Amino acid sequence: MPLPINIFKLLNGIVIENERIEFKEGWNPDAIYRSVCAFANDFENNGGGYIFIGVEEQNGVAKRPVKGLALDQLDTIQKQMIGFNKLIKPVYSPKLSIEEIDGKTLIVLWIPGGSNRPYEVPEQITAKEKRYYSYIRRYSASKKVNQEEQQELITLANKVPFDDRVNTQGSIDDLSIVLLRDFLRITKSRLHEFSESMSKVDLLTLMDLVSGTPEMFYPRNVSDRAKAIRIWNYPLEALEEAISNAVYHRDYQVREPVEVRIFPDCIAILNYGGPDRSIKSELFKTGTIKPRRYRNRRLGDFLKELELTEGRATGIPRIRKALKVNGSPDPFFDFDDERTYFEVDFQIHPAFIDEINVVNTDFTLNSNVINGGLNGGLNGGLNGGQQNVFRLIKENEGIKVKDISIQLNSPIDTVDKQIKVLINKNLIERRGSKKTGGYYMKYL
C-alpha cells in the first residue's frame, strides 16, 4: 500500500532531510536491517527515516533513472522481511510500499521512530550465530552505539515525543477523514487514490496515526495544520515560519495554546515550552542554531509535507532572511532560564511607524509600557512571562503571588522574579500588609 507522502519529493530530498533517507542498490538484509534499527531508535527524535531498495546512491542523492528490482524478487523480499522483523528486539515492523519510478519497480521502507526503544538487531541478520547490537544514525550513516550512547538511548525510552504518544483520552471519532484525505491530496500522495475506498481505521493505521488493537484504537497526539496570518506590514514568510515553528516546537503537555499578539507597532508569537537546554541564548544573535533533539518529531514531518516548514535548523535563518529582504528590523527572541516559554517579536516596518495611532484606554500607563511594548526581552521591554503577569494584575487588581502562580501554572519563584521586574519598571506596586495585601497597577 502506498505511503502517506509524495514519493517523488521524498526521492529528491525535498520534504525530508537527506540524512533521514538511505538508498540501497539491491536487497542486502544485513546492512538494511542495521539501518532499520538505527531509524527505529531515532536517537535525535527527528522522526525515523526511509530506505529505498533498488536505488543507487551517487554523491549522496538518488541516481536517476533508478535501477529497480526484478519483479520475481519482490515476493521473496517481503517473505524474508516477515522473519527478519521478528529478530529485532523488541519486535519492530517497518512499513513497506512497492513503488514504480522511472519505469522500474522498487521497494520503499518507512521506519518511524519506535515507541519501544532501545531496539537492537543482529549485526549480521542472515548469519547463523547472531550477535545483537543497537544502532543509531550519525549524519547519513548507521553506526553501532558506544557505551555512553547506549545509556542515553535507554534514557530516551521514557521520553517518547508528545506527538507520538497514544492519547487514551481521545477517540478516532475526533479525527476528520475529510481532512486526512485533503492532506493526501495536497501533498500528492499516491495513497489518496486508495483512500476513498478505505475505512477511517485503515487509513489512520497506514498513516501511523493510531495505536491499539482492533477492539480499541486510540489516536496519537498529532495536531492539525497551522494557519498563517497575513499582515501587509510584515513579511509573510517570516510570520509563517515563526508560527509554524511555534506549533512544531511547543510543549503539548503544557495546556497553553500558541499565542499571536498583535500590537500597534509589533507582533509577538509565544509558545510554551522553551528551546532545548543545549541551545545557548547567544546563538540566537548569530542565527546558527542547531538543536540536538526535537520535541515533536511526527508533527514536523506533516508540516514539511505541507511545506509549512523546511529542513532542520532552517527556521531562524529563514526568518532573518525574510526580514532583511523586506527591510524590516531584526527579530527579538526571548525565553526564561527555566525554558518554560519561547517568544519571537517582530517590529513593524519603519515605513509604517508614522501611521500608528496609539489610543490610550481609561488610564495612561507609564511610558515604559508604551515605548517598550513587546519589543521586549532582549531589547529592554517585557518578555512573555512578564507580560502574562502584568495583564493578570491589570485584570485582577489586588491579586496575590500564590494566585498568579496557580492561574499561570508557573512556579512561585518565577512569578516573584517577574513581579520584581515589573516593580523596577514602575509598572505595578504592592499595597496592604504582608498577609492581606496584593499587587496593583501603578498609574501616572
JOQUIMO-V721256 format. One record per residue. N is the residue number from 1. RES is the residue in one small letter. PSI is psi in radians with two decimals (999 if undefined). OMEGA is omega in whole degrees, -180 to 180 (NA if undefined). Layout:
{{N	RES	PSI	OMEGA} {N	RES	PSI	OMEGA}}
//
This chain:
{{1	m	2.42	-179} {2	p	2.73	179} {3	l	2.72	-179} {4	p	0.91	-179} {5	i	2.67	178} {6	n	1.95	-174} {7	i	-0.67	-178} {8	f	-0.69	175} {9	k	-0.69	179} {10	l	-0.81	-179} {11	l	-0.63	-178} {12	n	0.07	177} {13	g	0.52	-176} {14	i	-0.74	-175} {15	v	-0.25	-180} {16	i	2.41	-179} {17	e	2.57	-177} {18	n	-0.55	-178} {19	e	-0.22	178} {20	r	0.15	-180} {21	i	2.35	179} {22	e	2.42	-180} {23	f	2.30	177} {24	k	2.18	-178} {25	e	-0.61	-179} {26	g	-3.04	-178} {27	w	1.79	178} {28	n	1.49	-171} {29	p	-0.54	-179} {30	d	-0.92	-179} {31	a	-0.69	-177} {32	i	-0.74	-177} {33	y	-0.39	171} {34	r	-0.67	178} {35	s	-0.64	176} {36	v	-0.80	179} {37	c	-0.74	-179} {38	a	-0.78	179} {39	f	-0.70	-179} {40	a	-0.60	178} {41	n	-0.46	173} {42	d	1.05	-172} {43	f	-0.55	-177} {44	e	0.20	178} {45	n	0.75	180} {46	n	0.17	170} {47	g	0.25	-179} {48	g	-2.58	-178} {49	g	-2.97	-176} {50	y	2.52	176} {51	i	2.14	174} {52	f	2.11	178} {53	i	2.06	-176} {54	g	0.26	-180} {55	v	2.18	179} {56	e	2.47	179} {57	e	2.40	178} {58	q	1.94	-178} {59	n	0.70	175} {60	g	-0.02	179} {61	v	2.93	-179} {62	a	2.33	176} {63	k	2.21	-180} {64	r	2.53	-5} {65	p	2.70	-177} {66	v	2.72	-179} {67	k	-0.75	179} {68	g	3.09	179} {69	l	2.64	174} {70	a	2.44	-176} {71	l	-0.59	-179} {72	d	-0.14	177} {73	q	-0.48	-170} {74	l	-0.83	-179} {75	d	-0.71	-180} {76	t	-0.77	-180} {77	i	-0.77	-179} {78	q	-0.66	178} {79	k	-0.73	179} {80	q	-0.64	-178} {81	m	-0.56	178} {82	i	-0.74	179} {83	g	-0.74	-179} {84	f	-0.65	180} {85	n	-0.58	-179} {86	k	-0.28	180} {87	l	-0.21	174} {88	i	2.40	180} {89	k	2.13	-14} {90	p	2.93	-175} {91	v	2.37	-179} {92	y	2.36	-179} {93	s	1.92	175} {94	p	2.70	179} {95	k	2.35	-173} {96	l	2.40	176} {97	s	2.34	176} {98	i	2.11	-174} {99	e	2.73	176} {100	e	2.08	-179} {101	i	2.37	-179} {102	d	0.57	179} {103	g	0.11	-180} {104	k	2.67	178} {105	t	2.36	179} {106	l	3.02	180} {107	i	2.36	175} {108	v	2.20	176} {109	l	2.28	174} {110	w	2.13	-178} {111	i	1.50	177} {112	p	2.67	175} {113	g	2.27	-175} {114	g	2.76	-180} {115	s	-0.04	-178} {116	n	0.47	179} {117	r	2.72	9} {118	p	2.52	176} {119	y	2.63	173} {120	e	2.73	-173} {121	v	2.66	176} {122	p	2.44	179} {123	e	-0.69	173} {124	q	1.72	-172} {125	i	-0.33	-180} {126	t	-0.13	-178} {127	a	2.69	178} {128	k	-0.79	178} {129	e	2.08	-172} {130	k	2.16	178} {131	r	2.04	-172} {132	y	2.43	175} {133	y	2.74	171} {134	s	2.57	180} {135	y	2.62	176} {136	i	2.92	177} {137	r	2.35	170} {138	r	1.90	-173} {139	y	-2.09	-177} {140	s	0.37	-179} {141	a	2.69	176} {142	s	2.27	-177} {143	k	2.69	177} {144	k	2.41	-177} {145	v	2.61	171} {146	n	-3.09	-174} {147	q	-0.74	-180} {148	e	-0.74	180} {149	e	-0.59	178} {150	q	-0.74	179} {151	q	-0.70	179} {152	e	-0.61	178} {153	l	-0.67	178} {154	i	-0.70	178} {155	t	-0.66	-179} {156	l	-0.31	-179} {157	a	-0.49	-180} {158	n	0.18	-177} {159	k	1.00	176} {160	v	2.22	-180} {161	p	2.54	-174} {162	f	-0.76	-175} {163	d	0.01	175} {164	d	-0.03	-179} {165	r	2.71	176} {166	v	2.33	179} {167	n	1.64	-177} {168	t	-0.20	177} {169	q	-0.17	-178} {170	g	3.13	180} {171	s	2.66	178} {172	i	-0.29	175} {173	d	-0.35	179} {174	d	-0.26	-177} {175	l	2.39	-178} {176	s	2.04	178} {177	i	-0.44	177} {178	v	-0.77	179} {179	l	-0.63	177} {180	l	-0.82	179} {181	r	-0.59	179} {182	d	-0.66	176} {183	f	-0.80	180} {184	l	-0.62	179} {185	r	-0.80	-178} {186	i	-0.72	-177} {187	t	-0.05	179} {188	k	0.65	175} {189	s	2.43	179} {190	r	-0.32	178} {191	l	-0.41	-180} {192	h	-0.59	-180} {193	e	-0.57	-176} {194	f	-0.29	-170} {195	s	-0.52	-177} {196	e	-0.52	-178} {197	s	0.12	-177} {198	m	2.65	174} {199	s	2.84	179} {200	k	-0.77	-179} {201	v	-0.76	-180} {202	d	-0.73	-179} {203	l	-0.76	179} {204	l	-0.67	179} {205	t	-0.78	180} {206	l	-0.56	180} {207	m	0.04	178} {208	d	0.74	-179} {209	l	0.00	178} {210	v	2.86	177} {211	s	2.69	179} {212	g	-2.75	-180} {213	t	2.86	179} {214	p	-0.46	-180} {215	e	-0.51	-176} {216	m	1.70	176} {217	f	2.48	175} {218	y	2.54	178} {219	p	2.76	171} {220	r	2.87	-177} {221	n	1.12	177} {222	v	2.24	-174} {223	s	2.97	178} {224	d	3.03	180} {225	r	2.48	178} {226	a	2.66	178} {227	k	2.26	-180} {228	a	2.58	177} {229	i	2.24	-178} {230	r	1.93	-180} {231	i	2.15	-172} {232	w	-0.42	-177} {233	n	-0.07	-177} {234	y	2.59	178} {235	p	2.16	-176} {236	l	-0.71	-177} {237	e	-0.68	180} {238	a	-0.73	179} {239	l	-0.78	180} {240	e	-0.78	-179} {241	e	-0.76	-179} {242	a	-0.72	180} {243	i	-0.75	178} {244	s	-0.73	178} {245	n	-0.64	179} {246	a	-0.74	178} {247	v	-0.72	-178} {248	y	-0.81	-168} {249	h	-0.06	-179} {250	r	2.76	178} {251	d	1.86	-175} {252	y	-0.06	174} {253	q	-0.25	174} {254	v	2.13	-174} {255	r	0.96	177} {256	e	2.33	-178} {257	p	2.89	169} {258	v	2.33	-178} {259	e	2.30	173} {260	v	1.96	-175} {261	r	2.20	-178} {262	i	2.12	180} {263	f	2.93	-178} {264	p	-0.62	-174} {265	d	0.13	-180} {266	c	2.89	174} {267	i	2.29	179} {268	a	2.36	179} {269	i	2.13	-173} {270	l	2.26	172} {271	n	2.56	-178} {272	y	2.38	-168} {273	g	1.72	-175} {274	g	-3.08	-179} {275	p	2.78	179} {276	d	2.53	-176} {277	r	-0.25	177} {278	s	-0.23	-178} {279	i	2.10	179} {280	k	2.59	-175} {281	s	-0.57	-178} {282	e	-0.34	180} {283	l	-0.44	-180} {284	f	-0.35	178} {285	k	-0.55	-179} {286	t	-0.44	-180} {287	g	-0.04	-179} {288	t	1.35	-175} {289	i	2.09	-179} {290	k	1.56	179} {291	p	2.52	-179} {292	r	-0.57	-174} {293	r	2.52	-176} {294	y	2.55	-174} {295	r	-0.67	-174} {296	n	1.44	-171} {297	r	-0.69	-178} {298	r	-0.74	-180} {299	l	-0.64	179} {300	g	-0.69	180} {301	d	-0.70	179} {302	f	-0.73	180} {303	l	-0.62	178} {304	k	-0.70	178} {305	e	-0.62	179} {306	l	0.03	179} {307	e	0.56	175} {308	l	-0.36	171} {309	t	2.89	179} {310	e	-2.40	-178} {311	g	-3.08	-177} {312	r	2.47	175} {313	a	0.46	180} {314	t	-0.15	-174} {315	g	-0.94	-178} {316	i	-0.80	177} {317	p	-0.66	179} {318	r	-0.71	179} {319	i	-0.83	-179} {320	r	-0.71	-179} {321	k	-0.78	-179} {322	a	-0.70	179} {323	l	-0.71	-180} {324	k	-0.78	179} {325	v	-0.62	-179} {326	n	-0.19	-176} {327	g	0.35	-179} {328	s	2.76	176} {329	p	2.77	177} {330	d	2.66	177} {331	p	2.81	174} {332	f	2.28	-180} {333	f	2.46	-178} {334	d	2.49	172} {335	f	2.76	-177} {336	d	2.99	-178} {337	d	-0.53	-179} {338	e	-0.09	-179} {339	r	0.78	180} {340	t	-0.26	-180} {341	y	2.88	174} {342	f	2.31	-177} {343	e	2.42	172} {344	v	2.27	-178} {345	d	2.31	176} {346	f	2.18	175} {347	q	2.58	-180} {348	i	2.64	178} {349	h	2.40	-177} {350	p	-0.51	-177} {351	a	-0.33	-177} {352	f	-0.04	-175} {353	i	-0.69	-179} {354	d	-0.34	-177} {355	e	-0.15	-178} {356	i	2.27	178} {357	n	1.72	-177} {358	v	2.03	180} {359	v	2.12	180} {360	n	2.68	179} {361	t	-2.64	-175} {362	d	-0.05	174} {363	f	2.81	-179} {364	t	2.15	179} {365	l	2.82	174} {366	n	2.51	-175} {367	s	-0.31	176} {368	n	-0.62	-179} {369	v	-0.85	-177} {370	i	-0.81	-176} {371	n	-0.60	-179} {372	g	-0.77	179} {373	g	-2.38	178} {374	l	0.29	179} {375	n	0.25	-162} {376	g	-2.81	176} {377	g	-1.72	-175} {378	l	0.02	-177} {379	n	0.24	173} {380	g	-0.07	178} {381	g	-2.52	180} {382	l	2.42	175} {383	n	3.14	-174} {384	g	-0.77	-180} {385	g	-0.72	180} {386	q	-0.67	178} {387	q	-0.70	180} {388	n	-0.76	179} {389	v	-0.76	-180} {390	f	-0.83	-178} {391	r	-0.61	180} {392	l	-0.70	177} {393	i	-0.68	179} {394	k	-0.69	-177} {395	e	-0.30	-176} {396	n	1.13	-176} {397	e	2.42	-176} {398	g	0.01	-177} {399	i	2.60	-178} {400	k	2.82	-178} {401	v	-0.74	-178} {402	k	-0.74	-179} {403	d	-0.64	176} {404	i	-0.76	-180} {405	s	-0.73	-178} {406	i	-0.82	-176} {407	q	-0.58	-179} {408	l	-0.05	-178} {409	n	0.83	-176} {410	s	2.49	180} {411	p	2.56	-179} {412	i	-0.68	179} {413	d	-0.71	179} {414	t	-0.75	179} {415	v	-0.72	178} {416	d	-0.76	-180} {417	k	-0.73	-179} {418	q	-0.64	178} {419	i	-0.69	179} {420	k	-0.69	178} {421	v	-0.78	-179} {422	l	-0.66	177} {423	i	-0.76	-180} {424	n	-0.52	178} {425	k	0.05	177} {426	n	0.58	-179} {427	l	-0.54	-179} {428	i	2.94	176} {429	e	2.75	177} {430	r	2.39	178} {431	r	2.60	177} {432	g	3.13	-177} {433	s	2.98	-180} {434	k	-0.57	-177} {435	k	-0.76	-172} {436	t	-0.15	-176} {437	g	3.00	179} {438	g	-2.95	-175} {439	y	2.44	-176} {440	y	2.75	172} {441	m	2.54	177} {442	k	1.96	-178} {443	y	2.71	178} {444	l	999	NA}}
//
